[in-house]
Amino acid sequence: MTPTFKRAFGRVAVWLAVFGGAFISGCSVTDALRNSVRELPPYERYAEALRATGLDSMALGRDWLLASDSAMRAPYPLTLPFREQGVYRRDEARAVAIRFAAQRGERIAIRFRQDGLPTQMFIDLFRVSDDSLATTVHVATAVRADSLAPELWTLEHEARDSGSFILRVQPELLRDGRYELEAGVGPILAFPVEGGTNRSAQSFFGADREGGRRQHHGVDIFAPRGTPALAATDGIIRSIRSNALGGNVVWLRDPSRGINLYYAHLDTQVVVAGQRVSEGDTVGFVGNTGNARTTKPHLHFGIYARGPIDPWPWVRRVTQRPPALTADESGLGRRAVARGRSAQLLTQPAVRADTVRTFKPDEVVVVVGANGSWYRVASESGESGYVPSRAVVLLPKGEAPVTALPRPGG
């Protein structure tokens, strides 16, 4: 803790005593001053409370607000699925932001679990409007799972457009704790063929048809004749019909999302127009009617919303899992010395990631996160990034760095 921070910390402690010890009693600034600020999202309400009480002019409050802005300007570019364990400390104002891509039709799922005393966490998802990160749109806020699991926070968001997103995590002031953050994506819709898997799909959106005269506006999912074709969502049967191209077809309307699902080449249809169906109900059976009569039985599945859109991200099963944590968890929150040829600060936990910079000889860092075999570290100059856990030597708890530490592997 720097001398300036210590002085500010002392002034804040006096302020807290005057105002009834809101922090010390476990209540947040927002709770203590809930009647003095207008209704805002949780993060904005908390920031407004800091300003209303003058804490934004003190080092503690000012650093908390700056940490959020800094994290949003330079998020870690990560690939989902992602899992990281980390720490937050009362003597630091720190925020974490990760940037990732999601496709239209995918559901973003966030799980955050904290250890220690119940803490107000601000976990917000933003959609990036341009590559410069200058414009973001807030789209969702995580909430506690329920009163029986106050340590668990969850967030889900359906991506209606492909693009980049930023997830920002920041605890309230004056809290210590550890956490595990997990982020991943999955399909918004259910798989439309009973027993089908990703391998069942063999022809995708945009493929040439008729020598390039037209394109494929769906995905072909192969299955034995008579396999049930399933409603991929709750909705209303818009129409059933037969034609030369699609054979026996069913149109299913999802009014909540404004999309129409198209089932073609069915052997038979088993629904009627106007019928309400639930996800998993049978709408027909796989066949090869229409212009598919010379091919093996399959379902042509399409999605339309003011034109055709690629249905694969909407139904593709996601089987990839985050890498297992092999970095030493006991290093979280501890100081370490970065050494060895691989001691470079990187933008993400990947060997081919961009380099922030090379560490100085025997440079001391603080381990603030662990992801797979990587540590996320913060330097004394304020820079942060990822480094292989094998490239740092953990210092004994509470001990100052020395120059005669063994090198990794030595």
N, C-alpha and C positions, 0 to 999 in steps of 0.2 A: 504494500500500500504506500503510495507516494505521500510526502509531507502535505502537499496541497490537498490531496484526497482525505488525509487524516483530519485536517482542519475543517474541511467541509463536512466530514462525517460527524465530527463533534457538534457542529452547529445544527446539523439535522437532528441529532439526538436530543438537543435542547428543544428544538421545534416540536419534536414528537411528544416530549413530556408536556409541553404547554397544551397541545391539542389532544391530550388524553391517551397518548401512547397507542395510536391507531395501528402502527406497524407492529409494535412489540406484542400487542394483544392478539395479533394474527389477522387483523383487518387491513385492507388495502387503503391507499389514499382515496380511491373512488368511494369506498364504503363510508369513510369518515366524512366525506364532503359530498355525499350523493345528492343533497338538495341544492348545492351551489353551482352545478353545471347542468347544461341541457342534455337531453337524451342523444347519445352518440354510440357508435360501435364500441365494444369494450376497450380496444387499444386507444381510440381517440378520446374516450371518456377519461381514461387514466391520464393521458397526456394533458388533457384540459385541466384535470385536477392539479397536476404538477405546476402548470402555469398559474392557476388561480391562487395557489398558496405561495407562489414565489420561488418554489424549488427549482424552476428552470433557470434561475439566475445563479444557483449554487452549483458547485462542481458535480455533485451527485446527480441532481436532476438533469443538468445540462448534458452530462456524459450519457445518461440513459437515452435521451432524445437523439443525440448524435450517433449513438451506437445503432439505433434503428435505421437512421438515414444511411449510414455507412454500409450496413449490411445490404440494404436494397440497391445501392449503387454498384456493389461488387459481390453479387451472389456466387456461391460455388456452383460451377456447371456440372451437374451430376446426371447419371443415367439411372432410371428406375428399372427394377426395384432397388431400394436403398434402405439400409438400416444402420443407425449410428447410436452409440452410447456417448454421453457427454456429461459435463458438470457445469453448474453455475454457482457463483460465489457472491456473498453479500458485499464484499469489498471491491467488486467489479461491476461495471455496467456493460453487459455484453448481449448482443443479438446474433442470431444465426440465420442466414438466408441461403436457400439452395434454388438453383434454376434448372428446370427440366422441361422436356418436350412431351406433349400428349397429342394424340390424334383425335379428330372428330369421331365421336362414337365410343370413346373410352371413358370409364369412370375412374377418377382420381380418388384414391383412398389413403387417408393419413391416420396413423395411430401414434399417440404420444403417451408414454407412461413415465411418471415421475416418482422418485423415491424421496423420503424425508417428509417434513411438515407440509400439509396442504398449501399450495401456492397458486396464486392467480397467474395463469400463463396466457400469453397473447399469441395465438397461433393463427395466422392469417394467410390466405391464398390469394394471389393476384395474377391476373392475366396480363401478359406483356403485349403492348400495342405496337411497339417498334423495337428494332434491334439496338437502339441506343439506350434502352431501359429508361428513357426520359418519361415515358407515359405508361402507367400501369393502371389497371382497373381492379378494385377489390371485388372478389367474387364469392368468398366464403370465409367463415370463422369457425374454428374448432370449438366444440362444447364438451363438457364433462359427460362421460357415458351415462352415469346415473348416480344416485346418492349412495349406492352400495359400492361403487368403484370410483371414489373421488380422485384417485390418482391417474385415471385413464381418461384421455381426451381423444375424440374422434372427429374426422372431417371427411365428407364425401362431396364430390363435385362432378357433374357430367360435362365433359368437354363438347360444346356444340360447334366449335371450330378448331382446326388443327393449329398448333402454335406453341409458344413458350409460356411457362408459368413460373412464378416465384413463390416459394413457401417461406415465410418469416416466423421465427420462434423467438420469443423474448419473455423472461420472467419479470414479475414486479420487482421493485427495489428491495434491498436488504433481505435476500433469501439465499440460503445454501441448499444444494440438492444435486441429485443425479437424475438422468433421464435416459430413455430409449426412444428414439424417433424412427418410425418406419413409414416409408412412402412407396406406393405402387399403383399400377393401373390394371384395370380389367375391363371386360366388355360391358356395355350398358344393357344389351339384350341377351336373352337366353339362346342357346344353340338351337337352330330350327329343325334339326333332324334327330330323332331318337337314337341314342347310342353313338352319335357321330362324334368325331374328333377333328382336330386340325388337319390330320392327314386325309380326312375324307374329302377335303376341298382340293380340286385339281385344276380349276380354271377360274381366273380372277378378273376383277373389274379392269376394263380398259384393253383387254386382249382383242386382237383383230379378229373380225369375222368376215366371211365372204370375200376373202382376198383383200381385206383392208377397206372394203366399202362401208363397213359399220364396225362399231366397237361393242364389246361385251359389257352390258350395264348391270352386272351382278356377279355372284360367285356360284359355281356349280359344286354341289355337295353330293358325292356319290354314295349310294346305299342300295341294298337289295330291293327289288320291287316289293311294294307293300309295306315298307318301313314307314311308320307314322311321321308325317311332317307336322311340326309343333308350332303353336303360337309362341313367338319369341317375346311377347309382351302382352299385357292386358290391353284389350281394345275392342273394336267393333268391326265385324265383317262388312266391308264396304260393298263388295260385289263378288259374284262367282260367274265365270263365263268360260267359253271354249273358243279358241281361234287357231289359225294355221301355224302361227309362230310359237306361242307358248303352250298350246294344247289346252289341257284343263288347268285353269288358273284360279287363284284366290287372292283378293286384295283385302288386307287387314289394316285398319286405320288406328294409329296410336294418337288420340287427341291431345294427350298431355305433352307430347313432344312435337306434334305437328308433322309426323312422318307417316308414310304409307308403305307397308311391307307387301312385297310381291312374291307369290309362290307360283311357280310354273312347272310344266311337264308332269303334273300330278297324274297318277293312274286314275284316282277318283277323288272327288271333293266330298266332305262330310259335314259341311256347315252351310248356312243359308244367309243371304243378305240381311243385314240388320241384327244379326245374332251377336250378343256379347260373349267374348271368350276371355279366359284367364291364361296367364303364362303357363305353358305346358300342355294346354288342351290340343287335341288333334284337330287339324283343319283339313287334312287329306292324307293321301298315301303316295309315296314316291313312285314315279313311273317314268316313261319316256315318250309322252304324247307330244303332239305338235311337230316342230322341226327336229326334235330329238329322237325320232323313231328309229334312226340308224345307230344311235349310241346306247351305251349302257344306262340303266335307270339312274336318275339323279334328280335332285331338286335344284332348279334355278331360283336363287334367292336374291331379291333386289330390294333396295330402299329408295324411295323418292320423296323429295321435299323441294318443290319448285324445280324439278329436274332430278336426274339420277345422281346418287352419291355412292361412294364406295362402301359396301356393307360389311367388308371383312373386319375392320376394327370394332364394329358394333357387336360381333359374335365370336371373334377369335378367342380361344381359351388361352390364358396366360399361365404358363407353367414355371417360368423362371423364378427363382428365389434369391434373396440377397445372399452374398457370401457369408459364411460362418465367421464369427469373430474369433480371430487367432491372436490378435494383439493383446498384450498383458493388460487386463482391466485395472490392475492395481496402479497403473501409471496415470490414470485419470486424475487431474488436478495437481499433479506433481511437476516439479521442474526437471528438466533433462538437458543433456548436452548432445548436440547434433554433431555426428562425426561420420567419416567414411565417404567413399566416392558417391554413394547414393544419397548423401545428405543435401538434397536440394528441396526447396520449398515449392510445391506444385499446386496447381489450381484445383485438382481433383485426385481421388485415390486411384490413379492409373499410371502405369509406367510411361505411357506416351503422352501424358498430360503436359500442358504448357508450364514452363518454369517461371515462378514468381521471381526467384533469385537463388543464388547459391549461398549456403550458410557460411558465416565467417568461422575461422578455426576455433573450435571449442565454444561455439556460441550457445548460450543458455536460452531455452524456450520453456513454455508451460504447455503441458498436454491438456487439451480441452475436449478432445473427442477421440473415439476409436471406431474404426470402420473396417471390418475384415482384418487384413494384416497391416493396416495403416493407422497412423495417428494424425489427428488434426491438431496443430500446434499454433501457439501465438508467440511471436517474438517480443522482446522488450521494446522494440521500436514500433510495435503496434500492428505489424503485418501478420497475416495468418494464412494457413494453407495446410497441405497434406505432405507427409513424409513417411517412408516405410518405417514401421516400428523397429525394425532391426538396425536402422540408421541412427537411433538415439540411445543414449545410456541414461537410465533413470537415476536421479540423485536420491540419496536417502531422504526420507521425509524430514523437513525442517533443517536440512543441512545446506550450507552455502556451497556453490560449485568450487571444485578444485581442478588443477590442471593435470593431475597425474591419474586420471580415470582410465580404466582399460577400454580399448577400442572395441566396437562391436565385433563379436566373433573371436576376440583375442583373449 
